[in-house]
Amino acid sequence: MSEYTYIARGLLIISVIVLSGCGSMPGKPADPFSDGGQGQAPNHELTALISQLQTARNTAATTVPEPITRVDAHQLPLSRGDRLRILVFEGEHFSGVFEVDIDGRLHIPFIKPVPAVGATPSEVQQRLEKALVKERIFRADFVQVSVRIQQWSGVHVSVAGAVFSPGRVLINDRSVEVKSHQLTQAAGDYPLERFLTTAVRSAGGVRPDADLKNIRLIRNGETSIHDMSGILAGNPVQDTALIAGDHIIVPSVGFRQDALMRPSLITPPGFEIFISNLSSPADSNSDAAIGKESRSIPYGTRLLRGLISANCIGGTQATNASRMAVHVTTDAVSGETQVVHRSVEQLVHRHDRDELNPYLMPNDGIACYDSGVTNARDLAKTLSDIFNPLIMLRILTGFGV
């Protein structure tokens, strides 16, 4: 061979080595740990850099924030009594407004009943399409069904645990006028009052010892846990749609939480208390302005403000400052009734002490006794009336009796 031939072969070999080290097959990344069969040590800095880039890429792919889940009326579970507008393309005998029956199914002519309770309108639509194909009424490539909510019904659910009025409640009940109006529209309804928060509020609202992070919802024997604590903190909370027969249990933490002592979507907005102030400085409840407005107080009101509402504080300081107040309350956890006496003057000066100025609870009672000076004055007036000479004369002579 000539000298030029050896040079050409050498250049060709060098080109092959360079291309095999720098390039790679399409879609197949180069292996940084491979020495190309030449026995060379791998480039550790390049390996570390590639590893960091791959880790960052994988982390970015797994930490992409998910979109915010929003409540879609077509994804809410159906219950007994819900009305659906069903349209079947070229199937007028299967179209119309149908109501979920007491057995939890839709009864469509010419096909077997379709289960609907707990399913969404979209799922019912798929079930209807399969049923029409199974009955050989439509072909799978031809059947078209539209299911839209016409009217969400009211549902009965039961609420137990740390609420003020546990029991069975009816939520999302509509008036006859609203129901009649909805039947004239094509479709569309949103059940504002068929959610977990409404059921809890309808049961009197949560007590101050409620565990809002572990509210249990039992449906068809299955239990799910719901955290509703974000309502009081102003954080977004995913409210849960309910169906008939749901059972809600609000656990108790065993102690009072002051953060729950204010009106909210799941606490009582207000409540009534029993008030008595029958003598001086007011001779009657009417004179003391004890009416519906004064008996209805916001949730979170303390005893001192309740006494102000009962007109037990104020007036002549020399005669009214030393009045006594009685607070009758029932412990929500133990069920025990407690009667506590308080000095009004002491309560005014030491209102920052929780043991002296507790929160008022629904159906609590407060009463006010007059001061010692007022009692002595009334006693003297009574004795004066009894021993008045003119009155005694009338008694003895029988005149005017």
C-alpha positions in Angstrom: 0.0 0.0 0.0 1.0 3.6 -0.6 1.6 6.1 2.0 -1.6 7.9 1.1 -3.6 4.7 1.6 -2.3 4.4 5.2 -3.2 8.0 5.9 -6.7 7.6 4.6 -7.3 4.5 6.7 -6.0 6.3 9.8 -8.4 9.3 9.2 -11.3 6.9 8.7 -10.6 5.0 11.9 -10.3 8.3 13.9 -13.6 9.6 12.4 -15.4 6.4 13.4 -14.1 6.6 17.0 -15.1 10.3 17.3 -18.6 9.7 15.9 -19.2 6.7 18.1 -18.1 8.6 21.2 -20.0 11.9 20.6 -23.1 10.7 18.7 -25.8 8.1 19.5 -28.6 6.3 17.9 -31.8 8.3 17.4 -33.9 8.1 20.6 -31.1 6.3 22.5 -29.1 8.5 24.8 -25.4 7.9 25.2 -24.2 5.9 28.2 -21.8 8.1 30.2 -20.7 5.0 32.2 -19.5 3.1 29.1 -15.8 3.3 28.1 -16.5 2.3 24.5 -14.6 -1.0 25.1 -11.3 0.9 25.2 -10.7 0.4 28.9 -10.8 4.1 29.7 -12.1 5.5 33.0 -15.5 7.2 32.9 -15.8 11.0 33.2 -17.2 11.3 36.8 -17.9 15.1 36.5 -20.0 14.5 33.4 -21.7 11.6 35.0 -22.7 13.6 38.1 -24.0 16.5 35.9 -26.1 14.2 33.8 -27.5 12.5 37.0 -28.4 15.9 38.5 -30.2 17.0 35.3 -32.2 13.7 35.2 -33.2 14.1 38.8 -34.3 17.7 38.3 -36.3 16.6 35.2 -38.0 13.8 37.1 -38.8 16.0 40.1 -40.3 18.7 37.9 -42.5 16.1 36.2 -43.8 14.8 39.5 -44.4 18.1 41.2 -46.6 19.8 38.6 -49.5 21.3 40.6 -52.8 19.7 39.9 -55.7 22.0 38.8 -58.2 23.0 41.4 -61.1 20.6 41.7 -64.4 22.4 41.2 -67.8 21.1 41.9 -69.6 20.1 38.8 -73.3 19.5 39.0 -73.0 16.6 36.5 -70.6 14.9 38.9 -72.7 15.0 42.0 -74.2 11.8 43.3 -77.9 11.2 42.6 -80.5 10.4 45.3 -84.1 9.2 45.5 -86.4 11.8 44.2 -84.0 13.5 41.9 -85.5 14.3 38.5 -83.5 13.8 35.2 -84.3 15.0 31.7 -83.4 12.1 29.4 -83.1 12.5 25.6 -82.5 9.6 23.3 -81.6 10.4 19.7 -84.4 9.0 17.5 -85.9 7.3 20.5 -88.8 9.5 21.7 -90.3 6.5 23.6 -87.3 6.6 25.9 -87.1 10.4 26.3 -88.7 12.5 29.0 -88.4 13.7 32.6 -87.8 10.7 34.9 -87.5 10.6 38.7 -85.2 8.3 40.7 -87.7 5.9 42.3 -87.9 4.8 45.9 -85.9 1.7 45.0 -83.0 3.9 43.8 -83.5 3.1 40.1 -84.8 4.8 36.9 -87.7 3.1 35.3 -87.5 3.7 31.6 -90.1 2.1 29.2 -89.1 -1.1 27.4 -85.8 -1.7 29.3 -84.9 -3.0 32.7 -84.6 -0.5 35.6 -81.3 1.3 35.7 -79.6 1.8 39.1 -79.1 5.5 39.8 -78.6 6.2 43.5 -75.0 7.2 44.3 -74.2 7.5 40.6 -73.6 10.8 38.7 -75.7 11.9 35.7 -72.7 11.0 33.5 -72.6 7.5 34.8 -76.3 7.1 34.4 -76.0 8.2 30.8 -73.4 5.4 30.2 -75.6 2.8 31.9 -78.6 3.8 29.7 -76.6 3.5 26.5 -75.4 0.0 27.6 -78.9 -1.0 28.5 -80.4 0.1 25.1 -77.7 -1.8 23.3 -78.0 -4.9 25.5 -81.8 -4.9 24.8 -81.0 -4.8 21.1 -82.9 -1.6 20.7 -80.0 0.4 19.3 -76.6 -0.5 17.9 -73.5 0.5 19.8 -72.3 2.7 17.0 -75.6 4.5 16.8 -77.0 5.0 20.3 -76.8 8.6 21.7 -78.2 9.4 25.1 -78.3 12.8 27.0 -78.9 12.9 30.7 -79.2 16.3 32.4 -80.3 17.1 35.9 -83.8 18.7 36.0 -84.3 19.0 39.8 -82.4 18.0 42.9 -84.7 16.8 45.6 -84.5 17.3 49.3 -82.9 14.5 51.2 -83.0 13.2 54.8 -79.6 12.6 56.5 -78.7 11.8 60.1 -76.2 13.8 62.1 -74.7 12.7 65.4 -71.8 13.5 67.7 -70.6 17.0 68.7 -73.6 19.0 67.4 -76.2 20.9 69.4 -79.3 19.2 67.9 -78.3 15.7 66.7 -80.9 13.7 64.8 -82.4 13.4 61.3 -82.5 16.5 59.2 -84.0 17.5 55.9 -81.8 19.5 53.6 -82.3 21.1 50.2 -86.1 21.2 50.6 -87.7 23.3 47.9 -91.0 25.2 47.9 -93.8 24.1 45.6 -93.4 27.3 43.5 -89.7 26.6 42.9 -90.4 22.9 41.9 -93.1 23.9 39.5 -91.0 26.6 37.9 -88.1 24.1 37.4 -90.3 21.7 35.5 -90.8 24.3 32.7 -87.1 24.8 32.1 -85.1 22.6 29.7 -82.6 21.4 32.3 -80.2 22.7 35.0 -80.3 23.0 38.8 -77.7 23.4 41.5 -78.4 22.0 45.0 -76.9 24.8 47.2 -78.3 23.2 50.4 -77.4 19.5 49.8 -73.9 19.5 51.2 -72.2 18.5 54.3 -72.0 22.0 55.8 -75.8 22.4 55.4 -76.5 19.2 57.2 -74.2 20.1 60.1 -75.7 23.5 60.4 -79.3 22.1 60.2 -78.4 19.9 63.2 -77.8 23.0 65.3 -74.2 23.5 64.3 -71.0 22.0 65.8 -70.3 22.4 69.5 -67.1 24.0 70.7 -65.6 20.6 71.4 -66.1 19.3 67.8 -63.2 17.7 65.9 -63.5 19.4 62.5 -60.6 17.6 61.0 -62.1 14.1 61.3 -65.8 14.4 60.4 -67.0 11.0 59.3 -69.5 10.4 56.5 -71.0 6.9 56.3 -72.6 5.9 53.0 -73.7 2.4 52.1 -71.5 1.0 54.9 -68.4 2.8 53.7 -66.8 5.6 55.8 -64.9 8.6 54.5 -63.1 11.3 56.6 -63.6 15.0 55.8 -61.6 17.9 57.1 -63.8 21.0 57.5 -61.4 23.1 59.7 -60.5 25.4 56.8 -63.9 27.0 57.1 -63.0 28.9 60.3 -59.5 29.7 59.0 -60.7 31.1 55.7 -59.0 28.3 53.7 -60.7 26.6 50.7 -62.7 23.6 51.6 -64.2 21.0 49.3 -67.8 20.6 50.5 -69.2 17.1 50.0 -72.6 16.5 48.3 -75.0 14.2 50.2 -77.6 11.7 49.2 -80.6 10.3 51.2 -79.6 8.0 54.0 -76.1 9.4 54.6 -74.9 9.3 58.2 -72.6 12.1 59.6 -70.7 11.8 62.8 -68.8 14.8 64.3 -66.3 13.5 66.8 -65.4 15.4 70.0 -61.9 16.4 71.2 -63.1 16.5 74.8 -62.5 20.1 75.5 -63.8 23.6 74.5 -62.1 25.3 71.6 -62.5 29.1 71.7 -61.8 29.3 67.9 -65.2 27.6 67.3 -67.1 30.2 69.4 -68.2 32.4 66.6 -70.8 32.3 63.8 -69.8 30.4 60.7 -71.2 28.0 58.1 -71.0 25.1 60.6 -71.6 26.9 63.9 -74.9 28.4 65.1 -75.3 31.9 63.7 -77.2 32.7 66.8 -79.5 31.2 69.5 -82.1 32.1 72.1 -81.6 32.2 75.8 -84.1 32.4 78.7 -84.1 35.7 80.5 -85.8 36.8 83.7 -85.7 40.4 85.2 -89.0 40.9 86.9 -88.3 43.6 89.5 -86.4 46.8 89.9 -84.9 48.5 88.0 -87.5 47.1 85.6 -91.0 46.0 86.9 -91.6 43.7 84.0 -90.0 41.9 81.1 -91.7 44.3 78.7 -90.3 47.4 80.6 -86.9 45.7 80.6 -87.0 45.4 76.8 -86.9 41.6 77.0 -88.3 40.7 73.7 -87.4 38.5 70.8 -84.4 40.7 69.8 -82.9 40.6 73.3 -83.4 36.8 73.7 -81.7 36.1 70.3 -78.0 36.6 70.7 -75.0 35.9 68.4 -73.1 32.7 68.9 -70.0 33.5 71.0 -71.7 35.9 73.4 -70.4 35.8 77.0 -72.4 36.1 80.2 -71.7 39.8 80.7 -73.2 40.9 77.4 -76.2 38.6 78.0 -76.8 40.5 81.3 -76.6 43.8 79.4 -79.2 42.4 77.0 -81.4 41.5 80.0 -81.1 45.1 81.3 -79.5 43.7 84.5 -76.7 46.3 84.4 -77.0 50.0 84.7 -79.3 52.4 86.5 -78.6 54.0 89.9 -75.2 52.8 90.9 -75.8 53.2 94.7 -78.8 50.8 94.6 -78.2 48.6 91.5 -74.4 48.0 91.4 -74.5 45.1 93.9 -77.1 43.0 92.0 -76.7 39.2 91.7 -76.9 37.2 88.5 -77.8 33.5 88.1 -76.6 31.5 85.1 -78.2 28.2 84.3 -76.5 26.1 81.7 -76.2 22.5 80.6 -72.9 21.0 79.8 -72.9 19.8 76.2 -70.6 16.9 76.8 -71.8 15.5 80.1 -75.4 16.7 80.0 -75.2 18.0 83.6 -77.1 21.2 84.5 -75.3 23.8 86.5 -76.6 26.8 88.4 -74.0 29.4 89.1 -74.4 32.7 91.0 -72.4 35.7 90.0 -71.9 39.2 91.4 -72.7 41.7 88.7 -70.2 44.2 90.0 -67.5 41.6 90.2 -68.3 40.4 86.7 -68.0 44.0 85.3 -64.6 44.5 86.9 -63.2 41.0 86.1 -64.8 40.3 82.8 -61.5 38.9 81.4 -61.7 35.8 83.6 -63.3 32.9 81.7 -64.5 31.2 84.8 -66.4 34.4 85.8 -67.6 35.4 82.3 -68.2 32.1 80.4 -69.7 31.8 77.0 -73.5 31.5 76.8 -74.8 28.3 75.1 -78.2 27.7 73.3 -81.1 27.4 75.8 -79.1 28.9 78.7 -81.0 30.9 81.2 -79.9 34.1 83.1 -81.8 35.8 85.9 -81.1 38.9 88.0 -81.8 39.5 91.7 -82.0 43.0 93.0 -79.4 44.5 95.3 -79.6 44.6 99.1 -80.6 48.3 99.1 -83.4 47.7 96.7 -84.7 44.7 98.7 -84.6 46.7 101.9 -86.5 49.5 100.3 -89.2 47.2 99.0 -89.5 45.5 102.3 -89.9 48.8 104.1 -92.5 49.8 101.5 -94.4 46.6 102.1 -94.4 47.0 105.9 -95.5 50.6 105.5 -98.5 49.5 103.4 -99.4 46.8 105.9 -99.3 49.0 109.0 -100.7 52.2 107.5 -103.4 53.5 110.0 -106.0 54.1 107.3 -105.5 50.6 105.9 -105.7 49.1 109.4 -108.9 51.1 110.1 -110.5 49.7 107.0 -109.5 46.2 107.9 -110.9 46.6 111.5 -114.2 48.2 110.4 -114.6 46.1 107.4 -115.3 49.2 105.3 -114.1 48.9 101.7 -113.0 45.3 102.3 
